[in-house]
Structures are given as C-alpha cells and as structure tokens.
Amino acid sequence: MLSPWLAPFWSGATSLVLLSLCNDAMGRPFYMRWSDKTYGPDGPWNAVTIGVGNPGQEIDLYPGSTWESRVFLPSICSNKSISSTCYARDAGIFHPEFSSTFENESISLGPNGEWGPGQFGAADAVGTTVEADRALIEVDLAGTLIPDVDFITISQGYQTYPGGGNYPLQVGILALGAPDINQTFSRGSSDPLNGTFIASYLWKYADVGISSYSWGMHIGSAAHKIEGSLILGGYDKNRVIGNVSAQPYSGPHFPIELLDIELGVADGESPWDGPGKSRLLAQGNSSLSSGITVKASPADPYLYLPESTCDALASELPVTYQPDYGLYFWDESDPRYLRIVTSPSYLDFTFNKDGVNTEKISIKVPFALLNLTLDAPLVEESVRYFPCMRTTGTYALGRAFLQAAFMGVNYIDQDNGNWFLAQAPGPGYSVTPRTTTITDTDSTIAGSNNGWAESWADYWTPLSGSVDKPQDSNGDSDVKSDGKSDDSSDGLSTGAKAGIGIGCGVAGLLIIGLMVWAVSRRQGRKANIPVEAKSINLPHPYRQVVPAQLSAHTPIYELASSQKEGPYEI
C-alpha cells in the first residue's frame, strides 16, 4: 500500500503516463514559433523563426509556401549596385560552411547556380530574378530536427516593380508542405534522393508526430499587435470565425472563385454615401461579372487584381496611383483618410463556398489592415499605401488579405485534399488558443461562434450616427460549414480515437484534481500557478498541457469532428 505522502506523486505520474498515451494515440498539433521581429518593406509583416542547418542558424521566414523553402546566402550582400544596405541580414542569412547538413551537389534538378526567375508565391506582377541552387538542409524546430528539407538557396537576387525599378530581397519563404509526402530527385544509376517538408515529416516519419499532413494559419497583423498562429496538424479554433469554405487545392496553389468586392461598415455612419457599395469587382469591366479565380498566397504581399477592379476601389478612397510601384498611396492630408482607416469600414470579399456556386462566404478586411507602410529600400521616406496591385497575370490575395483571414490545408492522400478559408478575428481575439486537431480524413474544419465585429470593437472608432448593418453573407454565425452548431463538441471522425481522447482527458483531469487537493491539504498552502506563461517559451517543441504548469495562456485542446459526440465507453 502506498504511503499517503507518495499518493499525490503516484497520481501525478499516472496522469502524465495517461496524457502521454493519449498524445501518442492521437498525434499532437505542433505550434510553430513566431519571431519577435517584424519585417517590410511593405508591411509590417509577422514571420516565423526556424533553425536552418546543424547546428541550427536562426532565420526568420514568411510561412505558407509549398514545395521549396527559400533562404539567402551571404553573397547576397555583396551586390551593392541595387542597394548599399543588405536588408536580408535583418531576418537572417544562412552560412553553409557552418552547417554539417548541406547537400547541394547530388541533385541535378535546377536551379544549379544559374540566373533565372525566382517567383516566391503565386503572383507574378512583381518579377523576381535570382541566382540560386537547390539544396537539402536539416531544419531545427525548437529541438525537433527535420532532415533533408528541400530549399532554394539564393546567392544573388532582386525584385523588379512595374515601373522598372530593381530592389533587393529581404525575407525568405518557408514551405510547409506540398501535394506529395516528399520530393524525389533521380540520380542516374544511384538511388533516388528524397527531400522532405516539415509537415509531411512530422506526420509520416517523426517518432511522436502530428495527426495529419495539414496545417492551419492566421498570419495576424504586426501593426495591430495580432500575433501570428501557425499549427501543424491542427489549428486554433479561436482564429476561425463562423463558416469555413473547404475547396480542393490545385497542385501547389490554393484557388477559389472571387465573386465580388464590396465596401461595408460594421457600425456607425458610413464614410461613403450610404452604408456600402457592391459590384466593385466588375465595375468598368463587365467581363468580370461572373467572378474570377484568385489564389491565396501567403508568400506574396499584395492584392493582385484586375486594373479595373483596383481603379474601382481606388475611386472610393483618397488614394493616388503610383505607376513606379503599381500601388496606390494614401493621401493622409485628406480628411476622409482617417475617417476610413480608423472607423469600422471594410472591404468585403465574397467567394464561392466549398467549390460550388450555390453557396457563398465572405471575408471582411478592415481598412485599418489596408493602411500599410512602404519603407526603404522601396522608398526613401515611409509612406502609407493601399495594397491593390494591378495585374494582367495571376490574380492572388497575399498577406494584406490574409491578415484578416484564416487559411489551412489537409493534404489527406495527396490527391484528394482540401484547403480552408474563413474569417479571422481582429486584435481583440482570445489569446488562449483552442487548439483543435485535424485528422487525416477531415475534409473540412469547424469555426467558432466568436464575433468578428466584437474582436475589433475596442480598436476602431465608429463615425457619428448609425446605419443599417450589411447582411453577413457567412450567414448565421451559430451554424457551421458542416451544418452543426458550435455547441456540439469537436471530436475525431473515428469514434475510437475520440473515445480515447475523451477518456484520457477526463481521467487526467480527475487525477490532477486529486493530486492538487492532496498536496494542498497536507502542505497547508495553495499550489503556485503562474499567471502567465507564453506557450512559445515552453521548453518542449510540442505545445502541450503540462499538468503542473497550467496557466491563462495554456492552449485548450480539442478534437475536430464532423459528428456530434455522445457518451463513449472506454
């Protein structure tokens, strides 16, 4: 029989074993670390931090690309003809000579040191030219090592804006996955060489991996202190408001049909005549009346739209087109400027929902998020700009849009997966994550009932008077994309896994409660629970609940489900 003094510790050990077994059975969502720095020259933007090479060299990258990640080599700073300042140093440069893991000689697939186009994302309105090599490099994610990650290493490069000006590159790109588990490179008579991706490796090969080849992300807003959220194998449900659109990805891209763009006001008087204005996508170009295909592209900064659409939007704003940049500068001396960017006014993007033309979903982007800043080296003095870039090429919605939108993907079996789009919250979002697992069979995910306007209410100033609020095309926020109320708990689509999760959670909480009660009774004092412990500072790379260190910022873990949960027997 155990001593009464050992009972609490036995209970604690038992709870840790149970929680460990639960995590092993279900897979654990993996929180990516976000940098405490922000970057431009057209943001500011949030970025993630990873270690590149062995030992890991800390480098900040913009996340969300597919296939190859991109990092800069020291030689990128040697070209002084474009700029005397090496802006790439701010986010970090990779030094191959200091890494024991760097393979760039066995791969015949280009680039192989030559100059050529080096497009970072889906958009092509700003040309990128690079001198680059392909390489396989180990990645360190806070102690979790991912071998042979596919990289493009850039030794020289620049961007060419619509006016013909060349500007230096500043921040590289982190690819999270691709439609395949890995990228296989043939080597003649030798065995093929496999490059990996961080999400696929954690799902397929890691000792304790994630539950699916998936990720969920809200890049947030650096200017408005909305921290980024990127979870591999899951997502933060508090970053998903209302309905979710789930549609097939297409190769490396995330396409969706954009039907219209409207002006709207969430509260108070409108800065325009009337509460809003619709049909701006096709204004001046009737050929766009049925909509266009756009691609969500976290690797690109702007809204890349038809010239007529950008001009239609600009006609309602105090902005001036700048042909050198292909962008519009805000006229800060115009009294309408502050009325628009500080009030509850927004652009409403209406899309086909779930890849069908019978339902719609809208994403509202407040003008507060479209009041961005151009800095050096693009301009000599900082200037505020509206991020609509005219293009006759690929239409894309970059980081400017994704500040206000959640996106994610579940590759499932690489040929039959979906990517997800939903409304994301403003700066008043809940800082305690509701971490929800994406299983390897989930074709959609569920959003929360959190209010979008409420998440902005303390951060904008309604204009005097009131108008009728526009109808939310997302529909009733109590109804999710799968038709279920948010009152139904999330659970795995496989009943057995859900049973394991619920049983483990209940058992773990009961044991922890008994342990705390016993210790407090015998020691005569309360347990000292930290008031605040940022999950980003937890020593283990998997951001899990540690029973002895629960805090206000400990993630709440949920299990995704397309069915209501009922009683489960263990």
Secondary structure as UniProt FT lines:
FT   TURN            4..6
FT   HELIX           7..26
FT   STRAND          30..31
FT   STRAND          48..52
FT   TURN            53..56
FT   STRAND          57..66
FT   STRAND          69..72
FT   HELIX           74..77
FT   TURN            80..82
FT   HELIX           87..90
FT   HELIX           96..98
FT   STRAND          102..103
FT   STRAND          112..117
FT   STRAND          127..141
FT   TURN            142..143
FT   STRAND          144..160
FT   TURN            162..163
FT   STRAND          166..168
FT   STRAND          172..177
FT   STRAND          182..187
FT   TURN            188..189
FT   STRAND          190..196
FT   HELIX           198..204
FT   STRAND          214..218
FT   TURN            222..225
FT   STRAND          229..232
FT   STRAND          234..236
FT   HELIX           237..239
FT   STRAND          241..248
FT   TURN            251..252
FT   STRAND          255..265
FT   TURN            283..284
FT   HELIX           286..288
FT   TURN            289..290
FT   STRAND          292..296
FT   TURN            298..299
FT   STRAND          303..305
FT   HELIX           307..314
FT   TURN            315..318
FT   STRAND          319..322
FT   TURN            323..326
FT   STRAND          327..330
FT   TURN            332..333
FT   HELIX           335..341
FT   TURN            342..344
FT   STRAND          345..352
FT   TURN            354..355
FT   STRAND          360..366
FT   HELIX           367..370
FT   STRAND          372..374
FT   TURN            376..378
FT   STRAND          383..386
FT   STRAND          388..390
FT   STRAND          396..397
FT   HELIX           399..402
FT   STRAND          405..410
FT   TURN            412..415
FT   STRAND          418..423
FT   TURN            427..428
FT   STRAND          434..437
FT   TURN            440..441
FT   HELIX           452..456
FT   TURN            457..459
FT   TURN            473..474
FT   TURN            477..478
FT   TURN            481..482
FT   TURN            486..487
FT   HELIX           495..523
FT   HELIX           535..537
FT   HELIX           547..549
FT   TURN            552..553
FT   STRAND          556..559
//
